[in-house]
Amino acid sequence: MRPLRLTVTHFGPYAARQEIDFAALGPHRLFLIAGPTGAGKTSLLDALCFALFGESSGEERLPAHLRSRHAPPDTPTEVALEFAQGQRRWRITRSPEWERPKRRGEGTTKERMKVSLQALDTDAPPIEREAEVEARIRELLGLSAAEFRQTVLLPQGRFRELLVAKPADRQAILQTLFRTALYARIQRELSAAANAAKGALREAMGARANLLRRAGAGTPEAALATRATLLAAAREAEAARDTAAAAATAARAAEAAGQEHARLLAAAASAARALAELELRAPAIQSDRARLEAARRADRLGLAIAEAEAAATAATAQRAAAATAAARTEEARHRLSRAEAALADAPAQEGAARSAQAEAERLHALIALVAEAEQASRAATQAEAALRQAEAARSAAAAAQEAARGAVATAGSARAAAQAEADQRERHRLAREAAAARLAAARALDAAEAALHRARAEATRATAAETEAAARALSARHAREAAAARIAADHATRFAALLSAGEPCPVCGSPHHPAPARPQSEAPLPDLPALEAAAAKAEAVLDAARRGASQAATALAIAAEQQSAALTRLGDAPRDGLDAALRAEDAALAAAEAAAARLPTLARAAAEAEAAAATAETRLTTAQEAVTAAAGAHAAAAALAEERRRRLPPGSPDAATLHAQAEAATTRASRIAAALRAAREEAAAAAEAARTRAEHATAAARTALAAEAAAAEAAARLALACTAEGFDDPAAARAARLLPAAQEALAATIAAFDQARAAAASQASATAEAATGLTPPDLPGLAAVRANAEAAATAALQAAILAARAVEEHDRLLAEIAAAEAALAEAEAAATLRQDLADLAEGRNGHGLDFEGYVLSGLLDEALAAANARLEGMLDGRYRLRRREEPERQRARAGLDIEVLDGWNAEARPAATLSGGEGFCASLAMALGLADTVAAHAGGHQLDALFIDEGFGTLDAETLDTAIRVLEGLQAGDRLVGVISHVGELRERIPARLEVTPGRRGTTAAFRLG
């Protein structure tokens, strides 16, 4: 990657747009970035790193802190970088997150970070999604932000970091640069596979033991012998099952025969009882036969009975109609008498109607005069109310005028106070940032001290655990060795018991046995396998404790370094009261921001108050004019009302009362006339009704006499018919009648009885013949015998099934035991193989070097070789860097220590012992060698730029000259090298300079050649 053009706008100390075109260097590839302290030299490296990765070149400077203090509130901060990668040109533009004023309303709104990556040699659209840009930059450069700061841009204060870092820290740096997480993951996967294989082995052993336990045997052979016993028991159970089944079948047959005899005897007794019950019903059936015969004779008299009843009903109805007509005729005569009496005073009622009509006309004429007088009086009252309202409005307008003048004064004071408070915003903001930085440093120090305390406690605990585990492992080893010696002595004693005098020893061949072994104790021999397992477990616990102690020591060292770094960042600032100080600065800044936000509102309020005062003045003038006009209108209305009251007669009521009186008179006249018309109409109607109803009464009397004669004749015919059918009178005939449904039911009952009695007689004869010679059986006894036989058969069947099932289950267990034996052998082989691989990868291989460490050591060797190629030309070739095979400190990672070989005395010593100038040269060589190695392993990505921030002030003249020659030599590969330094000799030796000049309105930067 080679930068071509860098453009910053409102970034850090750069207030305006600043463009740095690297083409201005011409043929120069080495240039100096020069300027006073604090001018903004490091900010240019921040801009490079921020454009590519959204981060600054130093981790302590966050992207939110990169916005220029000189930037207008509504103008964004932006960094644009054009760069070449291979044969292609790219431009990346990035803006940090910032607060801008709202376009509508008051306050601010947050603008998110924006980024755009554009290929300048194609027409492809730009990439604007942050995740896609990040992935594309990583693909182009082959570096992350951390790798970029380690190989291309060497930040201030971190130049010697890799050279003098502890092995663990150096491992972390190299892991990031060379992306060796894959090898660490392989280590973890191999360990996990070994643990899983151990678990599978334990599960296989447990499964085999569980199967043998279920089989009730200690070995597979014993389990196989158990099968013969189970098979014999199953055959015996099958024979017992067959015998019990035959006995149960015989018992069921005997019980069935007894049940059949009992059924036949019960059927004979039941048939006899049914026949007797039917004979008891015979008299009642005979009575039903007589009732049915009488009903059938009464049905033949039905027509005569119906005719007599119809004639009697008609005569009764005609008599009632004649009586009703006579009563209505009498009512009509009374109605006519009342109507003639009502017409007797008709002349007097006509006179009263005419008098009421005249009174109504007089009252209507007086109503018009009273209405005019009342209207004039209401107008006078309204005019008086309007006058009072106008006077109140004038008073209100005067009060409003005074209030508006007070509001103008108040708004002006508030606006001036807010303006004074808003002018302090910048001062409060700077103070707040300083307080926040102090509080963050204090909190980081608190966290680091707490972590250090925990790390010390954990280191103490881990050391104690390691000591305890070592003691237990030693004790377990001693117990195992003592048990082995005891068992060996026992074997020797047993062997000595077999020796005979004069017989050669089978071991040494000598016929002489001067000191055969003697028994040492009668106690049982110890369990050597158990003691060996306990010793192995203790050794494993010891290994784990040692690893824990090593990790705790590393964590303690890291915590101590973090605490020291946090203490350095805090400096001499007191730690008490920082929260309160930040809250106070937050409150002050918030108050100033709120005052600034209120200014537009207060300005509008002042203008509105002045406008309201002018409006109040106009309203007061208008109200005074309205009072004058209302007073004149009230005087005119009062005069008109007085003139119309004088025109009315004395004592005249109001218009509403007169109107009510007139309406009452009119209503009275109308009511009298209507009553007179209704009386005349009623008299005429009553006379017509009396005549008509007299005619109806005469006709009804004649019809009633004819109906009574027809009824007498029908009754005589009915009496003759009843005598002919055998009834004493019509009442007896009517009593004998039955409905057709009742007759059918009675006939059906009689027929059913006859059929049932014949069937019962036949059934009784047949069942009696079938039961002849039978005796009642003992059914409970037969049932008990059958139940006992069935229970015995069921029990025998269950025993046979269980025995067969036991054989089947045992056969399955034998098959599972065989499979478990095979699985156990396979699990043992797999566990052994995977544990060997895990031990090799984790460094349990005699060298203490794990898989990832092995890979990193090889990469570090490449980087050291490249560094030594440059270090040969510096410091008279005195020093060479090399990797130390054995760790410098106990429990440190093996293979990642760096030491310096001094060519003058052939001694090797730690790199941290180099002097300042020597350390700078070695660090520079290490940084350049590491950059070359990373580039070689980054997929062929060419790194065509290097930026170094400070470090040259520690060099003497000769060493500085050597370092400059090394930097100049980098130009041979067309690499662009930028150096930030205050060393004066560099300004003389390096003709190309990027001069950074600070100013009150912001910093500027420009290239100077020569």
Secondary structure, 3 states (H helix, E strand, C coil): CEEEEEEEEEECCEEEEEEEEHHHHCCCCEEEEECCCCCCHHHHHHHHHHHHHCCCCCCCCCHHHCECCCCCCCCCCEEEEEEEECCEEEEEEEECCEEEECCCCCCEEEECCEEEEEECCCCCCCECCHHHHHHHHHHHHCCCHHHHHHHCEECCCCCCHHHHCCHHHHHHHHHHHHCCHHHHHHHHHHHHHHHHHHHHHHHHHHHHHHHHHHHCCCCHHHHHHHHHHHHHHHHHHHHHHHHHHHHHHHHHHHHHHHHHHHHHHHHHHHHHHHHHHHHHCHHHHHHHHHHHHHHHHHHCCHHHHHHHHHHHHHHHHHHHHHHHHHHHHHHHHHHHHHHHHHHHHHHHHHHHHHHHHHHHHHHHHHHHHHHHHHHHHHHHHHHHHHHHHHHHHHHHHHHHHHHHHHHHHHHHHHHHHHHHHHCCHHHHHHHHHHHHHHHHHHHHHHHHHHHHHHHHHHHHHHHHHHHHHHHHHHHHHHHHHHHHHHHHHHHHHHHHHCCCCCCCCCCCCCCCCCCCCCCCCCCCCCCHHHHHHHHHHHHHHHHHHHHHHHHHHHHHHHHHHHHHHHHHHHCCCCCCCHHHHHHHHHHHHHHHHHHHHHHHHHHHHHHHHHHHHHHHHHHHHHHHHHHHHHHHHHHHHHHHHHHHHHCCCCCCCCHHHHHHHHHHHHHHHHHHHHHHHHHHHHHHHHHHHHHHHHHHHHHHHHHHHHHHHHHHHHHHHHHHHHHHHCCCCHHHHHHHCCCHHHHHHHHHHHHHHHHHHHHHHHHHHHHHHHCCCCCCCCHHHHHHHHHHHHHHHHHHHHHHHHHHHHHHHHHHHHHHHHHHHHHHHHHHHHHHHHHHHHHHHCCCCCCCCCHHHHHHHHHHHHHHHHHHHHHCCCHHHCEEEEEECCCCCCCCCCCCEEEEEECCCCEEEEHHHCCHHHHHHHHHHHHHHHHHHHHHCCCCCCCCEEEEECCHHHCCHHHHHHHHHHHHHHHHHCCEEEEECCCHHHHHHCCEEEEEECCCCCCEEEEEEC
